[in-house]
Amino acid sequence: MSEQTAKNQSFSRGKRYSPGQKVEILKDADLLTVAQAAEKHGCTPWSIYNWRNQKARDVLATAEPKLTAEAVSQQTEPPSVSATQEERHQLILALWKQQPGLGPSQIRNQLKRKGYKASVKTVREIMEDHGYIQPKARRKEHTGRYEAVRPLQLVHLDFYHFYVHRQKQCLLLILDDYSRFITGWILLKSEAADGVIDQFEKSVIRFGKPEAVMSDRGSAFHSWRGLSRFERLLEEYGIDYYLAKEAAVNGKVEALNASVQKELVRQMEFVDLSDCNHQTARWVEFYNYKRTHHALGGLLVPADRFHGWSEQTLKRIEQGHGADSSDLLDPSSRPLELFKVVSVAGQPAIYLMGKKVLG
């Protein structure tokens, strides 16, 4: 048999690679590119992709996850920038398990806030390997776009209806237009003015009085004859009131209702009404302080804008430190200025622990 014939038969059977060769090829693919590694070793790019996926599946099948969903929710230290690819994969799956209603782009943003970098394509492929199905996109025409320029310039009120063991629940949501921060919520048996007024006043006490309020024509907000009780309350506060005659005008809270349905109602099996109330409170906390929002640039959460943390958060993400809003609330993580020297009218002055000691 000639040498050329042997080569042709070997080519027809396909080249075989030992486990050690595969490891070397995967290392080159990480250091170079998949195409360059394939050309260097005489294999196809698809083989490298298949070996990568098989390696990830083997890790998941033989080892306990290094980061569980509970560990992710309690994590305070930023992950190492030199973390392995497997650790990043585990974190993606843990984040998705913790909030299964989030899509690949939202998981990517959650990942970036913790100091990891990954493309949406990479996150989607990992999620699809573990059962994620891309939903069909429903495109809607948005008309009359607007946005407040500061917190509490405008808040939206609306109800979302759902059932818990055949018992109807009306979830009232109070949403800040500028930051998408939920300033108040309550579960009611019906759209009652008493519940709306009570929760609105609690929201004012906790976060401050809004300049304007927008709602739909629901009976708890609006009256066809004269002023409703809620409208009279707004008059007493000196708050402007806007009536959304079309759902699209109140679109931000309508989008919030869709998130409640996708991420809470469809993902949770409520034991009873008490459990429903508890799970809703947990989701609102997650939404305000941990869930990234596309309308805020993809990396910010509502609390970043509402509390004025946007610049600080983006700076921490850029530096690779991670930026959970809970960290910003921790006094132990805030810098303390001990010593300061200033010049007042040309005269030096020295401050120690905020107290003037010279000048």
C-alpha positions as CSV (number, residue, x, y, z in Angstrom):
1,M,0.0,0.0,0.0
2,S,1.4,3.4,-1.0
3,E,1.9,6.2,1.4
4,Q,-0.7,8.4,-0.4
5,T,-3.3,5.6,-0.2
6,A,-2.7,5.2,3.5
7,K,-3.1,9.0,4.0
8,N,-6.4,8.9,2.0
9,Q,-7.8,6.0,4.1
10,S,-6.7,7.8,7.4
11,F,-8.5,10.9,6.2
12,S,-11.7,9.0,5.3
13,R,-11.8,7.5,8.8
14,G,-11.3,10.9,10.5
15,K,-8.3,11.9,12.6
16,R,-8.4,10.7,16.2
17,Y,-7.2,12.8,19.1
18,S,-6.1,11.5,22.5
19,P,-7.4,13.2,25.7
20,G,-4.1,14.9,26.1
21,Q,-4.2,16.3,22.6
22,K,-7.7,17.6,23.2
23,V,-6.6,19.4,26.4
24,E,-3.8,21.0,24.5
25,I,-6.1,22.1,21.7
26,L,-8.6,23.6,24.1
27,K,-5.8,25.6,25.8
28,D,-4.7,27.0,22.5
29,A,-8.3,27.9,21.7
30,D,-8.6,29.9,24.9
31,L,-5.2,31.6,24.3
32,L,-5.7,32.2,20.6
33,T,-9.0,31.8,18.8
34,V,-11.0,28.7,17.9
35,A,-10.2,29.2,14.2
36,Q,-6.4,29.6,14.8
37,A,-6.3,26.6,17.1
38,A,-8.2,24.5,14.6
39,E,-5.7,25.5,11.8
40,K,-2.7,24.8,14.1
41,H,-3.8,21.3,15.0
42,G,-5.5,20.3,11.8
43,C,-9.0,19.8,13.2
44,T,-12.3,21.6,12.6
45,P,-13.7,24.4,14.7
46,W,-16.8,22.4,15.3
47,S,-14.8,19.7,17.0
48,I,-13.3,22.3,19.4
49,Y,-16.8,23.6,20.2
50,N,-18.1,20.0,20.8
51,W,-15.1,19.3,23.1
52,R,-15.8,22.5,25.1
53,N,-19.5,21.6,25.6
54,Q,-18.6,18.0,26.5
55,K,-16.1,19.3,29.1
56,A,-18.7,21.6,30.6
57,R,-21.2,18.7,30.7
58,D,-18.7,16.4,32.4
59,V,-18.0,19.0,35.1
60,L,-21.7,19.4,35.8
61,A,-22.3,15.7,35.9
62,T,-19.3,14.8,38.2
63,A,-18.9,17.7,40.5
64,E,-21.1,19.6,42.9
65,P,-21.8,23.2,41.8
66,K,-19.3,25.6,43.3
67,L,-21.8,28.3,43.6
68,T,-25.4,27.5,44.5
69,A,-28.3,29.9,44.1
70,E,-28.3,30.5,47.9
71,A,-24.5,31.3,47.8
72,V,-25.1,33.7,45.0
73,S,-27.8,35.6,46.9
74,Q,-25.5,35.8,50.0
75,Q,-22.3,36.6,48.2
76,T,-20.6,39.8,49.3
77,E,-17.0,39.5,48.0
78,P,-16.5,40.1,44.3
79,P,-15.4,37.0,42.3
80,S,-11.8,36.7,41.2
81,V,-11.0,38.1,37.7
82,S,-8.9,34.9,37.1
83,A,-11.8,32.6,37.8
84,T,-12.0,29.6,35.5
85,Q,-14.5,29.2,32.7
86,E,-16.2,26.4,34.6
87,E,-16.8,28.7,37.6
88,R,-18.4,31.3,35.3
89,H,-20.6,28.6,33.8
90,Q,-21.7,27.5,37.3
91,L,-22.5,31.1,38.2
92,I,-24.6,31.6,35.1
93,L,-26.6,28.5,35.9
94,A,-26.9,29.5,39.6
95,L,-28.2,32.9,38.7
96,W,-30.7,31.4,36.2
97,K,-31.8,28.9,38.8
98,Q,-32.3,31.6,41.3
99,Q,-34.4,33.7,38.9
100,P,-35.7,31.4,36.1
101,G,-37.8,34.2,34.6
102,L,-34.8,36.2,33.4
103,G,-33.5,35.9,29.9
104,P,-29.9,35.5,28.6
105,S,-29.2,39.3,28.3
106,Q,-30.5,39.9,31.8
107,I,-28.4,37.0,33.2
108,R,-25.4,38.5,31.4
109,N,-26.0,41.8,33.1
110,Q,-26.4,40.2,36.5
111,L,-23.1,38.4,35.8
112,K,-21.3,41.6,34.9
113,R,-22.5,43.3,38.1
114,K,-20.6,40.5,40.0
115,G,-17.4,41.2,38.1
116,Y,-17.6,38.5,35.4
117,K,-17.6,39.1,31.7
118,A,-19.5,37.0,29.1
119,S,-21.3,37.7,25.9
120,V,-25.1,37.2,25.5
121,K,-24.4,34.5,23.0
122,T,-22.2,32.5,25.5
123,V,-24.9,32.9,28.2
124,R,-27.6,31.8,25.8
125,E,-25.7,28.7,24.7
126,I,-25.1,27.6,28.3
127,M,-28.7,28.1,29.2
128,E,-29.9,26.3,26.1
129,D,-27.7,23.4,26.9
130,H,-29.7,23.1,30.2
131,G,-33.2,23.5,28.8
132,Y,-33.7,27.2,28.1
133,I,-36.2,27.9,25.3
134,Q,-36.1,31.3,23.6
135,P,-39.6,32.8,23.8
136,K,-41.2,34.4,20.7
137,A,-40.7,38.1,20.7
138,R,-43.8,40.3,20.5
139,R,-43.1,43.6,18.9
140,K,-45.2,46.6,20.0
141,E,-45.2,50.0,18.6
142,H,-44.4,52.6,21.3
143,T,-45.9,56.0,20.9
144,G,-45.5,59.1,23.1
145,R,-42.3,58.1,24.7
146,Y,-41.4,60.2,27.8
147,E,-39.3,59.9,30.9
148,A,-39.0,61.9,34.1
149,V,-35.7,63.6,34.8
150,R,-35.5,63.0,38.6
151,P,-36.8,60.6,41.2
152,L,-40.4,61.2,42.3
153,Q,-41.2,63.7,39.5
154,L,-43.8,61.2,38.3
155,V,-45.1,57.9,39.8
156,H,-47.4,55.4,38.2
157,L,-50.1,53.4,39.9
158,D,-51.7,50.2,38.5
159,F,-53.2,46.9,39.5
160,Y,-52.1,43.4,38.3
161,H,-54.7,40.6,38.7
162,F,-53.9,36.9,39.3
163,Y,-55.3,34.0,41.2
164,V,-53.9,32.0,44.2
165,H,-55.9,28.7,44.6
166,R,-58.9,30.3,42.8
167,Q,-58.8,33.3,45.1
168,K,-58.4,36.6,43.1
169,Q,-55.6,38.9,44.1
170,C,-55.2,42.5,43.1
171,L,-51.5,43.6,43.3
172,L,-51.2,47.4,43.5
173,L,-47.9,48.7,42.3
174,I,-46.5,52.2,42.7
175,L,-43.6,52.8,40.3
176,D,-41.2,55.7,40.0
177,D,-41.0,56.8,36.4
178,Y,-37.4,58.0,36.4
179,S,-35.8,55.0,38.1
180,R,-38.4,52.2,37.7
181,F,-38.1,51.8,41.5
182,I,-41.2,50.3,43.2
183,T,-42.0,52.7,46.1
184,G,-45.0,50.7,47.3
185,W,-47.1,47.7,46.8
186,I,-50.0,45.8,48.4
187,L,-52.1,42.7,47.8
188,L,-55.9,43.3,47.9
189,K,-59.0,41.2,47.3
190,S,-60.4,43.9,45.0
191,E,-59.5,47.3,43.5
192,A,-60.5,49.2,46.6
193,A,-59.8,52.9,47.3
194,D,-59.0,52.2,51.0
195,G,-56.0,50.0,50.1
196,V,-54.7,52.5,47.4
197,I,-54.9,55.4,49.8
198,D,-53.3,53.5,52.7
199,Q,-50.4,52.2,50.6
200,F,-49.9,55.6,48.8
201,E,-49.6,57.4,52.1
202,K,-47.1,54.8,53.4
203,S,-45.0,55.3,50.2
204,V,-45.0,59.1,50.8
205,I,-43.9,58.7,54.4
206,R,-41.1,56.3,53.5
207,F,-39.7,57.9,50.3
208,G,-41.3,61.3,50.0
209,K,-44.1,63.1,48.1
210,P,-44.1,62.7,44.3
211,E,-44.7,65.8,42.1
212,A,-47.2,64.0,39.9
213,V,-49.2,60.8,39.7
214,M,-50.5,58.8,36.7
215,S,-53.1,56.0,36.7
216,D,-55.7,54.5,34.5
217,R,-59.5,54.8,34.8
218,G,-59.8,52.2,37.5
219,S,-62.5,52.8,40.0
220,A,-60.0,52.9,42.9
221,F,-58.3,55.9,41.3
222,H,-60.8,57.8,39.1
223,S,-64.5,58.7,39.4
224,W,-66.7,59.5,36.4
225,R,-68.7,62.0,38.5
226,G,-66.8,64.5,40.6
227,L,-63.6,63.8,42.4
228,S,-62.7,60.3,43.7
229,R,-61.4,59.8,47.2
230,F,-57.9,59.3,45.8
231,E,-58.1,62.4,43.7
232,R,-59.1,64.4,46.7
233,L,-56.1,63.0,48.6
234,L,-53.8,64.2,45.8
235,E,-55.4,67.6,46.0
236,E,-54.7,67.8,49.7
237,Y,-51.0,66.9,49.0
238,G,-50.8,69.4,46.1
239,I,-49.9,66.6,43.7
240,D,-50.7,66.8,40.0
241,Y,-52.8,64.0,38.6
242,Y,-52.7,62.6,35.0
243,L,-55.2,60.1,33.7
244,A,-53.9,57.6,31.2
245,K,-56.7,57.1,28.7
246,E,-54.7,54.4,26.8
247,A,-52.6,51.6,28.3
248,A,-49.6,52.6,26.2
249,V,-49.4,56.0,28.0
250,N,-49.0,54.1,31.3
251,G,-46.6,51.8,29.6
252,K,-43.8,51.6,32.2
253,V,-46.1,50.1,34.8
254,E,-47.7,47.8,32.2
255,A,-44.2,46.5,31.5
256,L,-43.7,46.0,35.2
257,N,-46.9,44.0,35.3
258,A,-45.5,41.8,32.5
259,S,-42.3,41.2,34.6
260,V,-44.4,40.3,37.6
261,Q,-46.3,37.7,35.5
262,K,-43.1,36.3,33.9
263,E,-40.8,36.3,36.9
264,L,-43.0,35.8,39.9
265,V,-46.5,34.4,39.1
266,R,-45.4,31.9,36.5
267,Q,-42.4,30.7,38.4
268,M,-43.9,30.3,41.9
269,E,-46.4,27.8,43.3
270,F,-47.8,29.7,46.2
271,V,-48.8,27.6,49.2
272,D,-51.4,30.1,50.4
273,L,-52.1,33.8,50.6
274,S,-49.5,34.3,53.3
275,D,-46.8,32.6,51.2
276,C,-47.9,34.7,48.2
277,N,-47.4,37.9,50.2
278,H,-44.0,36.7,51.4
279,Q,-42.8,35.7,47.9
280,T,-44.0,39.0,46.4
281,A,-42.1,40.9,49.0
282,R,-38.9,39.0,48.2
283,W,-39.4,39.6,44.4
284,V,-40.0,43.4,44.9
285,E,-36.7,43.5,47.0
286,F,-34.9,41.6,44.2
287,Y,-36.4,43.9,41.5
288,N,-35.5,47.1,43.3
289,Y,-31.9,46.2,44.4
290,K,-30.6,43.4,42.3
291,R,-32.4,43.0,39.0
292,T,-30.8,44.9,36.1
293,H,-33.1,46.9,33.9
294,H,-32.7,47.3,30.1
295,A,-34.2,50.8,30.2
296,L,-31.5,51.9,32.6
297,G,-28.7,50.9,30.3
298,G,-28.6,47.2,31.2
299,L,-26.2,47.4,34.2
300,L,-28.1,49.5,36.6
301,V,-30.8,48.4,39.0
302,P,-33.7,50.7,39.9
303,A,-32.2,51.5,43.3
304,D,-29.0,52.8,41.6
305,R,-31.0,55.6,40.0
306,F,-33.5,56.2,42.7
307,H,-30.9,56.6,45.5
308,G,-28.3,58.4,43.3
309,W,-25.8,55.5,43.1
310,S,-25.5,55.3,39.3
311,E,-22.0,56.8,38.9
312,Q,-20.6,54.9,41.9
313,T,-22.1,51.6,40.6
314,L,-20.8,52.0,37.0
315,K,-17.3,52.9,38.4
316,R,-17.2,49.8,40.5
317,I,-18.3,47.6,37.5
318,E,-15.7,49.2,35.3
319,Q,-13.0,48.5,37.9
320,G,-14.2,44.8,38.1
321,H,-15.2,44.9,41.8
322,G,-18.9,44.0,41.3
323,A,-21.7,46.3,42.3
324,D,-24.5,44.8,44.2
325,S,-26.7,47.6,45.7
326,S,-26.7,45.8,49.1
327,D,-23.0,46.5,49.3
328,L,-23.6,50.2,48.9
329,L,-25.9,50.1,51.8
330,D,-23.3,48.6,54.1
331,P,-21.6,51.4,56.2
332,S,-18.5,49.3,56.6
333,S,-17.8,49.5,52.9
334,R,-17.9,53.3,52.7
335,P,-14.6,55.2,52.9
336,L,-14.1,57.5,55.8
337,E,-12.1,60.7,55.4
338,L,-9.8,61.1,58.4
339,F,-7.5,64.0,57.4
340,K,-8.2,67.0,55.2
341,V,-6.2,70.2,54.3
342,V,-8.1,73.1,52.6
343,S,-7.4,76.7,51.8
344,V,-9.9,79.3,53.0
345,A,-9.3,82.9,51.6
346,G,-5.7,82.0,51.1
347,Q,-5.2,80.6,54.7
348,P,-4.6,76.9,55.3
349,A,-6.9,74.9,57.5
350,I,-6.6,71.4,58.8
351,Y,-9.4,69.1,59.7
352,L,-9.1,65.8,61.7
353,M,-12.1,63.5,61.7
354,G,-14.2,66.4,60.5
355,K,-13.1,68.7,63.3
356,K,-11.1,71.8,62.6
357,V,-7.7,71.6,64.5
358,L,-5.7,74.4,62.8
359,G,-6.5,77.6,60.9
